[in-house]
Amino acid sequence: MQTMDPIRPTPEGALASPSTARNTQPILDVLKAHMPAKGRVLEIASGAGEHALAFATALPGLEWTPSDPSPEARASIAAWAAQGPANLQPALALDMTDEATWPTDPVDAVVCINMVHISPWSATEGLMRLAGRTLRRPGGLLVLYGPWREAEVELAPSNAAFDQSLKSRNPEWGLRDRDAVAAAAKAEGLALTLRIGMPANNLMLLFRTV
């Protein structure tokens, strides 16, 4: 398996996360297997920007555009991107609960990592509307990563504790039911096509426009 370059030092003004360092390579392995060789990618809720830098570097045929509603996050993305490749675009100020911030240009893929459970349900509904409007048809790809509830799978104790922690911080947060997310996607013309188990009781869910 081809791995990424050694972890880069954190540049001045950038944020860093140990969990991001751990999950970047497993996520990248899935992206390499399913992303188009060329095209435009919109990343939603990019956070600090470490993922955007790593993925744009490893997937040079893709124009990678990160986004985040937080000015602090966008500043961190810019700091990471300063050492990045030419295909990594400036971050957009997108908020999934505010359609006025959404872009209208078509894209080949939308990627969203660890947002659905750390945001109100309205943000997930917004994400699906955005994907339905901007992804090319047919075959445009929506990639979600994070922990989920599944009716047929017992919730791992660590995920149950995480869910309670999230809800204690904000009652509108928490692990979402996979089937509910799939139903929200279907309402916008996207079908759940693949479920991939990931380390630390996470999943990647891949949807395609139909």
N, C-alpha and C positions, 0 to 999 in steps of 0.2 A: 504494500500500500504506500502510495506516495504521500509524504507528509509535508506540512507547511515549513517555511523557513523558521529558524529559531525565533522565539518570542522577542519582539522588538522592545527596547526600553521605552517607558512611558514618556512622551514628549511633554514639555512645559505647557500647562493649560489643559491637559487631557486627563480624563478619568479612566480608571482601569478596574476590572473586576476579576477575582480568581475564578468564579464560575464561568465567565466568558472564556477565559484561557483554557478551561477544561473542556467546554462543549464545542469550541470552534471547529476542531478537526472532525469530530463525528458528524456535525452538521454539514461541513464542507464535502465530506465523502458522499452524502446523499445528494447535495446540489450538483456535484460533478456528474452523477449518474443520471440526473433527470432534467437539468437545465438545458436550454438550447445552446448550441455552440456560439451563436451570435444573437444579439438583440438588446432590448432595453429592459432593465430591471428596476422596479421601485421597491425600496425597503421601507416598511412602516415601523414606527417606534424604534428607531435605530439605537437609541440610548447613547452610550459613550462613544460609539463609532468604531470600536475594535473589530466587530464582525464585518462592517462595511469595508474596512481596510483589508482584512484578510481575504474576504471573498472576491473583491475586485482585483486584488493582486493575483489570486489563484485562477481567476476566470477572465483572462484578458480580452476575450471576445465579446464580453458583455459590458454595456454601459450601465454602471451601477449608481443609482441615485438614492442616497439615504434620506431620511426625514425624521423629524421629531417635533412635537409641539413645545418642548422645553428649550428656552434660550440657552440654559446651562449645558444641556445635552448637545445642542448644535455647536456651541463653542468647543466642546470636547471633540466632536466629529471633525471640525475644521482643524484642530490641532493634530489629530491622527492623520487626516488626509494630507496634511502638508508634506508628509514623507511618502505619500501614496502614488499610484500609477495614474496615467492620464485618463483612464476610463472611469475613475472614481469622481463623480460629479459633486458639486456643492450641495449641502443639505437643504432640504425644503422644510418650511414650517407648516407641516400638515397635522391636523387634528381630526381624528376619525369621528368626533362628535360635532364637527363644524364643517358642513359641506362647502362653505364659501372658501375654505382653504385648499380644496382638492384640485389636483391637476386634471386636465382633460385630454392630454396627449396619450395616445395608445401605447401600451407596453406589452412585452412578451411574458413577463413574470412579475408577480408581487410576492414579497417575502416578509413575513412578520414573525419575529422571535420573541417569546415571553412577554407578549402584551395582553393577550386575551384574559388571563387570570388576574392581571394587575391593572384593571380598568373596568368601568361600568359596562354592563351588557350592551348598552347603546353604542359603545365603541366597536364591539364585534359586529353589530348590525351595520354600522357605518363602513367597517372594513369590507364586508361582503358587498355592499352597494358600490363602493369604490372599485373593487375588483371586477364586479359585473359590468361596470361602465367602461373601464380602461383596458382590460385584458383583451387581446385579440381573440377572435373566434373563427373556427373552433380550436381547441387545444391550448389556449392560454393557461398558464400555470400559477396557482396560488399555493404557497408553502407556509404552513404554520408549524411552530415548534413550541413545546411546553408540556406541562402536566395536565391531565384530563381525567374526568370521571367517565367510566364506561360501565354500562349496565351488566355486561357479561364478565367483567374483570374486577376482582376484589381490590379496593383502594389500598395502596401500600400505606403502612403506618406513617412513613415520612411525609407522604403526600397529604394524608389526613391532617397531620399536625401543621403542615404548611398552609392548608386550606383554612384552618382555624386561625392561624396567625394573620393571614391576609384579611379575613373577615373582622378580626379585632381591630385592624388598622383602618379599614373602611368596609362597612357592611355591603357596599356595592361590588366589592371584589370577591374573588374566590375561584376555585377550579370549576370549569364549565363542563357540562355534559357533552360528550363528543357528538351524540346524535342530534342534540339541539343546535350545535354549531353547524353540522352537516345540513340540517333543515334550513337554517338561515342562509347557507350558501346556495342550496337548491332553489330557494326563492329568487335568487339573483342569477340563475342560469349556470351554476357551477355544481359539478358532481364530485363527491369524494371518491377518488380512484385508488388511493394507497394509504395504508397505515403502517408506519415503520417504528418498531420499538427502538428506543434510544437509551443510553446510559442514565443512571440515577432516576429511573421510573418516569422518564419523559417519552414523548412521542413526536414524530413528525407526521403531519397529515397533509396529503397532497390532493389538490382539487384541480379539475380541468373545466374550462368553459365548454359548453356543448352547443 
